[in-house]
Amino acid sequence: MKKRDGAARSEAEGSKKRHGASTSSEEEEEEDEGDSSSEKVSADSSDSDVQEDTDTSDEAGESNPGSPEQGAVPEDSAPVPEPEPDRLSRLSSARRPQLASSSLVLQEWFRVSSQKSSVPDTVANHLLAFAEVSPALLAHVVNLADGNGNTALHYSVSHSNFHIVRLLLDTGVCNVDHQNKAGYTALMLAALAAVEQEEDMNVVRRLFSMGNVNAKASQAGQTALMLAVSHGRQEMVEALLACGADVNLQDEEGSTALMCACEHGRVETVKLLLAQPPCNISIVDSVSPAAVLRRREPSATRAQTPLGSLLPHAALPNLFPTALLPFLGW
């Protein structure tokens, strides 16, 4: 009996042990499954976070289409017009390189062409290079003006660089009637030049033939003929008359080239001007005493009255040099 009870007890204890081992094994399996489930949940959670971040990023991109990061504009939205100040600023910024380039071209061109020491061959090479690019570029550069309105032609004439003047005229695009800010053309400056060589004088004659010899300076209204007469450039006077200079034109004070010659005592010039068929010796200016007296005369007799009969003999030497009195009828 005790043996069976012992055997039964042993079986019960063995069963209990087996049951405990089985329970322990099941708990371990459950723990393993729990760990695996935790890892899976953690992975799923991480994937979910990544997906949520992606969704959030996509939503942010859709809610801010015009942001610099995205740079996209929805097709169904109307373009927003650029504010006027911003557009002007952008255009100004775009033009700055062009203005800088133009300034460099201007400086280089005047350095090459407009100095007293400028070399004709160097100028010729530059002109050829500009012409090869385009005729428009050649015309633009040749007629570039500095801050005083002077072109390369003005400076070349002033420096008596007539070889360079010839090159500029040969381009066929040189504006010889361009006035600087003082109102003078290169043709007017040429009338003041002292030319020593016949080759240079031929260039001057060509310049006179290409330009307007009767143009008036904006200051005082003098013509090239008046300037040549006043400065005693007899050869220039002859060249201007040969190119059609008008001897009867008047400046702002009403003076003619003949009056200028009389005022400066240019006897040979007076003879030359009087020899011109159109020369009108009855013209008066607006400032001299003779002009005042003539304006007071009846208009019917004004054209027939000699200048000498308007003033007493003693007053004439005070108005004109004694050497010029014979040319005035005395």
DAMO-V993575 format. One record per residue. RES is the residue in one small letter. SS is DSSP state (hx for helix, st for strand, lp for the rest). PHI is phi in whole degrees, 0 to 359 (999 if undefined). Layout:
# DAMO-V993575
RES	SS	PHI
RES	SS	PHI
This chain:
# DAMO-V993575
m	lp	999
k	hx	297
k	hx	296
r	hx	296
d	hx	299
g	hx	294
a	hx	295
a	hx	296
r	hx	296
s	hx	296
e	hx	294
a	hx	296
e	hx	293
g	hx	297
s	hx	296
k	hx	296
k	hx	296
r	hx	299
h	hx	295
g	hx	294
a	hx	295
s	hx	295
t	hx	296
s	hx	298
s	hx	296
e	hx	294
e	hx	295
e	hx	295
e	hx	296
e	hx	295
e	hx	296
d	hx	298
e	hx	295
g	hx	295
d	hx	296
s	hx	297
s	hx	295
s	hx	297
e	hx	297
k	hx	294
v	hx	297
s	hx	297
a	hx	296
d	hx	297
s	hx	296
s	hx	296
d	hx	297
s	hx	295
d	hx	296
v	hx	298
q	hx	296
e	hx	295
d	hx	298
t	hx	296
d	hx	296
t	hx	296
s	hx	296
d	hx	296
e	hx	295
a	hx	296
g	hx	295
e	hx	287
s	hx	277
n	lp	228
p	lp	291
g	lp	263
s	lp	291
p	lp	300
e	lp	292
q	lp	276
g	lp	67
a	lp	244
v	lp	237
p	lp	303
e	lp	292
d	lp	272
s	lp	259
a	lp	286
p	lp	296
v	lp	275
p	lp	297
e	lp	287
p	lp	303
e	hx	303
p	hx	301
d	hx	294
r	hx	295
l	hx	297
s	hx	296
r	hx	294
l	hx	296
s	hx	297
s	hx	295
a	hx	291
r	hx	275
r	hx	303
p	hx	300
q	hx	295
l	hx	296
a	hx	296
s	hx	295
s	hx	298
s	hx	296
l	hx	294
v	hx	298
l	hx	300
q	hx	297
e	hx	293
w	hx	296
f	hx	291
r	hx	295
v	hx	281
s	hx	256
s	lp	244
q	lp	261
k	lp	300
s	lp	265
s	lp	300
v	lp	258
p	hx	304
d	hx	296
t	hx	294
v	hx	298
a	hx	298
n	hx	295
h	hx	295
l	hx	298
l	hx	295
a	hx	295
f	hx	296
a	hx	294
e	hx	292
v	hx	290
s	lp	186
p	hx	299
a	hx	296
l	hx	295
l	hx	301
a	hx	297
h	hx	296
v	hx	290
v	hx	301
n	lp	259
l	lp	300
a	lp	240
d	lp	275
g	lp	297
n	lp	264
g	lp	83
n	lp	273
t	lp	259
a	hx	299
l	hx	293
h	hx	304
y	hx	292
s	hx	295
v	hx	294
s	hx	298
h	lp	272
s	lp	59
n	lp	273
f	hx	286
h	hx	293
i	hx	287
v	hx	302
r	hx	298
l	hx	298
l	hx	294
l	hx	291
d	hx	294
t	lp	295
g	lp	78
v	lp	239
c	lp	282
n	lp	275
v	lp	283
d	lp	259
h	lp	292
q	lp	263
n	lp	281
k	lp	292
a	lp	277
g	lp	94
y	lp	251
t	lp	268
a	hx	296
l	hx	298
m	hx	295
l	hx	293
a	hx	296
a	lp	295
l	lp	263
a	lp	285
a	lp	261
v	lp	260
e	lp	253
q	lp	255
e	hx	296
e	hx	299
d	hx	291
m	hx	294
n	hx	296
v	hx	295
v	hx	297
r	hx	299
r	hx	296
l	hx	299
f	hx	298
s	hx	287
m	hx	270
g	lp	250
n	lp	268
v	lp	288
n	lp	256
a	lp	294
k	lp	252
a	lp	293
s	lp	292
q	lp	260
a	lp	77
g	lp	73
q	lp	279
t	lp	260
a	hx	299
l	hx	296
m	hx	299
l	hx	294
a	hx	296
v	hx	296
s	hx	298
h	lp	260
g	lp	70
r	lp	268
q	hx	299
e	hx	296
m	hx	290
v	hx	300
e	hx	298
a	hx	293
l	hx	294
l	hx	297
a	hx	294
c	lp	263
g	lp	95
a	lp	295
d	lp	275
v	lp	283
n	lp	259
l	lp	294
q	lp	241
d	lp	275
e	lp	295
e	lp	266
g	lp	88
s	lp	281
t	lp	252
a	hx	298
l	hx	296
m	hx	296
c	hx	297
a	hx	297
c	hx	295
e	hx	298
h	lp	262
g	lp	71
r	lp	271
v	hx	298
e	hx	297
t	hx	291
v	hx	299
k	hx	301
l	hx	295
l	hx	291
l	hx	293
a	lp	283
q	lp	281
p	lp	306
p	lp	283
c	lp	300
n	lp	251
i	lp	277
s	lp	270
i	lp	291
v	lp	240
d	lp	271
s	lp	254
v	lp	232
s	lp	282
p	hx	302
a	hx	297
a	hx	293
v	hx	297
l	hx	296
r	hx	292
r	hx	291
r	hx	276
e	lp	283
p	lp	299
s	hx	298
a	hx	292
t	hx	257
r	hx	296
a	lp	288
q	lp	261
t	lp	267
p	lp	296
l	hx	299
g	hx	295
s	hx	280
l	hx	273
l	lp	227
p	lp	295
h	hx	304
a	hx	292
a	hx	276
l	hx	297
p	hx	299
n	hx	283
l	hx	265
f	lp	227
p	lp	301
t	hx	303
a	hx	294
l	hx	264
l	hx	301
p	hx	299
f	hx	283
l	hx	252
g	lp	98
w	lp	232
